[in-house]
Amino acid sequence: MRRRKSGKGRSGNVQHREAADAPAQAVAVKRALASQIEQAMNENRLSKGEMARRMETSRSQVNRLLDPESESVTLDTLARAAQAVGRSLKVEIVNT
């Protein structure tokens, strides 16, 4: 007699795939935010030094913020960067 396969393995694989995609999505979001912040800096003619002063941080932190490969940026830093260029940060969880 053949055993029927349960659907459990399939849903587990989907969940595993979604969990594996999360870091890639986070990097993509970080890149997009870094690009938007850099664009706003250019529109406002802000140097990295002035941006650092407005954010009350170091220029090296601004460099990390704008580096699309750097993953060491907190939501607080992103919010301060947005405020420094006259914008606000909106974070939300959406249905996929």
C-alpha positions as CSV (number, residue, x, y, z in Angstrom):
1,M,0.0,0.0,0.0
2,R,1.3,3.5,-0.9
3,R,1.3,6.2,1.6
4,R,-0.2,9.5,0.7
5,K,2.0,12.5,0.9
6,S,0.9,15.2,3.3
7,G,1.0,18.8,2.3
8,K,3.1,19.6,5.3
9,G,6.4,19.4,3.4
10,R,5.2,21.8,0.8
11,S,4.1,24.6,3.1
12,G,7.2,24.2,5.1
13,N,9.3,24.7,2.0
14,V,7.3,27.8,1.1
15,Q,7.9,29.2,4.6
16,H,11.6,28.4,4.4
17,R,11.8,30.1,1.0
18,E,10.0,33.2,2.4
19,A,12.4,33.3,5.4
20,A,15.4,33.0,3.1
21,D,14.1,35.9,0.9
22,A,13.7,38.3,3.9
23,P,17.4,39.3,4.1
24,A,17.5,40.0,0.3
25,Q,14.3,42.1,0.7
26,A,15.9,44.0,3.6
27,V,19.0,44.8,1.5
28,A,16.8,46.0,-1.4
29,V,14.8,48.3,1.0
30,K,18.1,49.6,2.4
31,R,19.4,50.4,-1.0
32,A,16.2,52.2,-2.0
33,L,16.3,54.3,1.2
34,A,20.0,55.1,0.8
35,S,19.2,56.3,-2.8
36,Q,16.3,58.4,-1.7
37,I,18.3,60.0,1.1
38,E,21.2,60.7,-1.3
39,Q,18.8,62.2,-3.8
40,A,17.2,64.5,-1.2
41,M,20.7,65.5,0.0
42,N,21.5,66.5,-3.6
43,E,18.2,68.4,-4.0
44,N,19.0,70.3,-0.8
45,R,22.7,70.7,-1.7
46,L,23.8,69.1,1.5
47,S,27.3,67.8,1.9
48,K,28.0,64.7,3.9
49,G,29.6,66.9,6.6
50,E,26.4,69.1,6.9
51,M,24.3,65.9,6.9
52,A,26.3,64.5,9.8
53,R,26.0,67.8,11.7
54,R,22.2,67.8,11.2
55,M,21.9,64.2,12.3
56,E,24.2,64.8,15.2
57,T,26.5,62.0,14.1
58,S,29.8,61.4,12.4
59,R,30.6,61.6,8.7
60,S,31.5,57.9,8.8
61,Q,28.0,57.1,9.9
62,V,26.6,59.1,7.0
63,N,28.9,57.1,4.7
64,R,27.5,53.9,6.1
65,L,24.0,55.2,5.7
66,L,24.6,56.0,2.0
67,D,26.5,52.8,1.3
68,P,24.1,50.4,-0.4
69,E,26.1,47.4,0.7
70,S,26.1,48.3,4.4
71,E,23.5,46.6,6.5
72,S,24.4,48.3,9.8
73,V,21.9,51.1,9.7
74,T,19.2,51.3,12.3
75,L,15.6,52.7,12.0
76,D,16.6,55.5,14.3
77,T,19.5,56.5,11.9
78,L,17.2,56.3,8.9
79,A,14.6,58.5,10.7
80,R,17.2,61.1,11.7
81,A,18.5,61.1,8.1
82,A,15.0,61.7,6.7
83,Q,14.4,64.5,9.2
84,A,17.8,66.1,8.2
85,V,16.6,66.4,4.6
86,G,13.2,67.6,5.5
87,R,11.4,64.3,5.1
88,S,9.9,61.7,7.3
89,L,10.3,57.9,7.5
90,K,7.3,55.7,7.2
91,V,7.6,52.0,8.0
92,E,4.7,49.6,7.6
93,I,4.0,45.9,7.4
94,V,1.9,45.0,4.3
95,N,0.2,41.8,3.2
96,T,2.1,39.9,0.5
